[in-house]
Amino acid sequence: MISILLFHLLHNFDCVFPTISLQSKEEQKPTVARANETFTAFTSYFSPQEMNQLAIDCCLCLINCNLNERCEVTKSVTVRVHVDEKPTSIGRIQPELYQEKTSESEDSSKNGSSKNCGRINFSLKYDYENEALLVNIIKAVDLPAKDLCGTSDPYVKIYLLPDRKKFQTRVHRKTLNPTFDESFQFPVPYDELAVRKLHMSVFDFDRFSRHDMIGEVVLENLFEISDLSRETNIWRDIQYATSESVDLGEIMFSLCYLPTAGRLTLTVIKCRNLKAMDITGYSDPYVKVSLICDGRRLKKKKTSIKKNTLNPTYNEAIIFDIPPDSMDHVSLHISVMDYDLVGHNEIIGVMRVGCHAEGLGRDHWNEMLAYPRKPIAHWHPLLESKKSEKEVGLGLE
């Protein structure tokens, strides 16, 4: 089928390839005869895969040039055919001439989508009587389409950092200009507003898969426009983002090693400002500690579950028996989990301590070894689970 298509294209040689010169000993030949000779030359020179690509390129030329204009792709193609000689010099189609333009257009479209994520309109006011910040999500405009039908199903998550309590608007179906008009109340003393940040994440709801993030808005200074004594209307551009840049929270624990007994004690003290994993705006956190040696998990222990809280207190000791000569080969992988009665438990955040860990995890471990029999306590920020889980090859359970 491709060969027939290419033959017909060559039959209309002058209009399809105006820049290709056909040289033969007989200057004037019938069009069909010239097409036959050229087709024979093409099939003897190009492989079947190249012939298929060439036919597709020719079709694109016909479409783009309307059979009258010169096509940029064929400018570098020269065919010389002698009736009684084999083809001597046949140029090749150069796909890079138009592939570069395609990549540039893709980059420009990506850049355009990253800049054009729409705008969001909201208002702020402080309620002195109830000591709370009132946030009213009014509407969003010009959101990007995330669904195949050319629309989105947007909703907004709202945080007042560093607190992890989360509010969420209703989902608005099939619209790029949703009107929310929903108010939320964050209890906070007025004196603390200066160190708080308002974080809004705009999502596209998906019933059957993970929700797509459209973008986010972070208001670093709540007093940027007014003192919030009166309702202040604010417009902000939605910044492109693929995941929430909200902190996952922190965990405090102590490490103590007894060399004579070969006993390592990790005491989980408490967590603070954990990420809310449930629709209630809270989580049911517990801590899982795994003993890792040469990339393999040897033992796993857990704390109790604390219900409906983002700031749990545990004060629970987890003990591992580790000989002194093995301390340089082991590490502890600490996961803060959200318990779910139905389905899988979700990871809120992770961190690792050991001589081969990074940053504070390594420093905490070395400080423990430098001061044996003494509990050493530190706060540690939680990290996303993907990278750390791959490093140690752990599952979620």
N, C-alpha and C positions, 0 to 999 in steps of 0.2 A: 504493500500500500504506500509506503514511504517512497519507494522507487518511482511509482507511477506519479505521485505528487511532484517529485523532483523533476521528472521528465517534462511534465506540463509547465512547470516553472521555467525550465530552460528553453522550452518552445517559445515562450514570450521573453526571450533573452534581453532584447534591447530595452524593454521597459522595467524588467526586474533588476538587471545588473547594468546600469548605464555606465559604470566606471570600469567594467571588465572588458579588456580588449581581446578579441578572438582573431589570431593570426593564422592563416592557412595559405597554401600555395594557390588555391583557387579563390580569388577575391570574392566572387559572388556565388554563393551557394544558397539553395533553398533553405528556408527557415527550419524545416523538419530535419533536413540533412545536417545542418549545423547543430541542432539540438541533439541529434543522435551521436555525433562525434563528441560533443562536449559531455554528454551523459556518460559515454564510454570512458572518457578521460577521468571524469569524477569518480566513477565506480572502481576504476583500476587504481586510483591513487588513495582514496579515502577508505577507511575501515567501515564495516556496517554501522558501528556506533556513531562514527563521525558523520556518516551519511544521514542518519536519523537526526542528529543535531543540526546538520546543515539544512535539511528540509524544514525543520522548525524555525531556524533563523530566517530562511527565505520567506516563510509565511509571515513572520513578524515584520519583515521588510515591506511586504505587500500592504500590510495593515497600516504601518506607520507612515509609509511614503505615498499611499494612495495610488500606486502604480505610476506616479509621475515624478516624485521627488527622489533625490539621491539619498541612499541610506548610508549612515556613517559606518556601519559594520562592514560594508563591501568596498570601502575605499582602499583597503590594503590588499584586495584580492585581484590577482592578475592571472589569466588563463591563456596559455599559448598552446595551440594544437596544430600539428601538421598532419595532413591526411596520410602520408606514407611513413610517418615517424611516430615513435612513442612520445607521450607527453614528457616534456623536459623540465618545466618550471610551473608548478601550480601552487599558488599562495594558499595559506591557511586562514580560515576565519579566526579572528582574535577576540575571544569572548571577553577578555579583560577590558576591552574598550567600553562595553556597556555594563559589565559587572561592577566596575568601580562606581558608576553612576548609581547603580542599584543600592550598593552599600551606603553611599552618601545619602541617598534619599531615606534609607532605613534609619541611619544615624540621626538625620534631621527630624524624622518622625518621632524617634525616641526622645530626642531632646525636646521636641514640641510637646510630647505627652507629659514629660517630666515637669515642664513649666506650667502647662495648662491643666491644672487639677481643680479648677474652679475657685469659688470664694464662699466664705461662710459668714453669716451675720448672727451676732449674739449680743446680749446685754449683761451688764454686771451692776449689782447694787448690794451694799452692806446693810444688813438688818441689825441695828444696834440693840434693839430690845431682846432679840433671841440669840445675839452673837453668832450670826451665820452669814455666809456669803451666798447671795442669790444669783444663780446663773440661768439665764433664759436663752435657750437655743432657738433662734427665730427661723432661719431658713438657710439654704445653700443654693448657689446658682452655678450653671455651666460646669457641672460635674462631668468627668469623662465616662464614656459608655464602657461597661465591663461585661455586659451580656451580649450574646450573639444577635439578639433582636435590636441592638443599638441603644439600649437603655441600661439603667442600673436599679438596684433595690437598696438605696442608701439608708444608713443609720449612723448615729454618732455616739461614741463613748467619751465620758468626761471624767477627768481626775483632777484633784487638787493636791499636787505633790508637795511634800514627800508622802503624805497619807496615801494608802493604797485603796481606799474605798472608791468604788466606781459606780457611776450612774450611766444609764444608756437610754437613748430615745427609742421611739417606736420605729419599725421598718416601714419605709414608704415604697410601694411597689411601682416599678416601671416608670421612673422619672429621673431626669437629670437636674431638675429644679425643685427639690422638695421643700415644703413648708412644714416645719416641725412645731414651733410655738409651744415648747415644753420647758418648764421651770424646774430647777433642782436646787437643793439647799445643802450647803456644806457647813457644818458647825465648826467655827474657828474663831478664836479671839482676834480682835481687831489689830492688836499689837503684833500678831504673827503673820499678817498678810504680806508684810514686806519680804519675808523669806519663803513665801509660797509661790508655786508656779501652776498656772492653769493649763492643762493638757487636754486637747480634743483630738480624737482619732476618728476619721470618717471611713466607714467600711461599706462594701457591697455584700449584701446578704446572699448566701447560696444555700439552698435547702439540702443539697446532696454532697457538698464538698466544703472544703475550708473557705471561709469568707475572705474575699479579696480586700486588701487595704487600698483605699483610694489616696489617702494622704493624711497629714496631721497639721495641727496648729498648736504652737507653744507660746503662751503669753508669760514671758519671764517677769515682767514688772506689772503687777496688778494696778499700781497707781500711775501708770504711764499717761493716762488721759485725765483722770480726775481722782478725787479722794473717795469716790464710791458712795458719798452721802446721798447722791441722787442717781437714778438709773442712767447708766451710760451705754449708749449704743455703739457697737464696734463692728467694723468689717475687717476681715483678714483673708489674705490669699492662703489657700490650702497648699502646703508644701508636699512635694512628691515623697513618698516613703513606701517601702515594701513590708516593713514590720514596725511594730510599736517601739519607740525609743524610750519607753517607760522603764525605770529601774525595777529590778526583780525583787529587791529587798536585801536584807543582811542577816547573817547568822553569827551568834557569839557562842564560842565553845572554848574549853581549856584542854590542854594536852599535858600529860604527866607520865614520865617513863621511869620505872624502877629497874635498873640494870641487873641487880642481884637476883630479882625474881623473874626478870624477862617479861615484865607486864607493862602494857601500854594502856592508859586510861584516857578516854576522850569523854568529857562531860559536856553534853549539849545543854547550854544554859537557856538561851532564848533566841527568838527571831523578831525582827521588826520591819514594818512597812512592806510586807510580802505582797506579791501581785495577787489581785483578786481573780480566782479561777471559776467561781460559781456565779450564776445569774443574780444571786442575792447580794453581790458585791463583797463577798467574803470568801474564805477558803477553809478547808478542813486539813490543816497541815500536820505532817509528821516528818521525821528525819530518818533517812536510811544511810548507814555508814558501811562501806565495803572495804575490806582489806585486799589490796592488790599487790601481787608479786609477779614481776616480769610480764605484765600485761594480762595476767589471769586473776580472776576473783577467787580468793581462798575462803573468805567468810563474809557473812552479811548479817547485820543486826539493825533493829529499828527501835525508835522511841514510840511512845503512846501517841494517839491521835488527839489533837485539840480541835474542837468543833467551833465553826463560825467565828473565826478570828484571823486577823492579819498580823497580830503581835503576840504569838504564843510564848508561854514560859514553860520550860520542861524541867531543868535541873536533874537530868537523868544521865547516869554514867554508863558508858559502853566500854567493855574491857576486851583486849586481845592479848594473847600470849605470843610474844615475839622474842626469840633469842637475840642477844646483843649483836652477834655477827650477821644477823639478817636485817638489821635496821637500815642498812644502806641499799637494800633491794626492794623495800616495801614502800607503799604509800597508802593513804586513806582517801577514798572518793566519797564525798559527802553530798547527798541529794536531798533537797527539801521537796517533798511530794504533797500533792493535794489528793486526799482520799475521796474516792467516788464509790458509792454503794452499788451503782449500776455502771458497768463498763470498766475501762482501764483507769488506773490512777495516773494522774498527770504530773509531770515534772514542773515545778515552779522555777527552780534554779539549782545550780550545782557549784561545787568548788573542790579543790584537791589540795592536800598537804603531803609533803614528803621531800626527800633530798633532791628529787628530780622534778618537783613541781616548779611553778613560776611565781615570781613576785612574793606577795605576803605569805602564800602557802609554803614556800621554801623557807622564808625567814622564820615563820612560826615554828616549823619543824626543827630548824637548827638551834633556835633559842631553847626549845624543850630539851634537846640533847646537851646543850651547854649547861643547863641547870637541872640535873637529874633530881627526882623525888620532889620537885616543886611544880605545882600546877601553873601553867602559863596560859592566860586567857586573852583572846583578841576578837574583835569584830572582823568579819570577812564579807565582802560584797558577793552576791550570788551572780553567776554567769549563765548564759544560755546553755542548754544541755547538748546541742548538736555536736559541737567540736569536742567537748570533754568526753561525751559518750563514745565517740569514735576512737578517741585516744586510748581508752581502756577497754573497749569492746563490751560495754555493759548493756543489759536490757533494762526495761523499766520496772520489772517486777522484783 
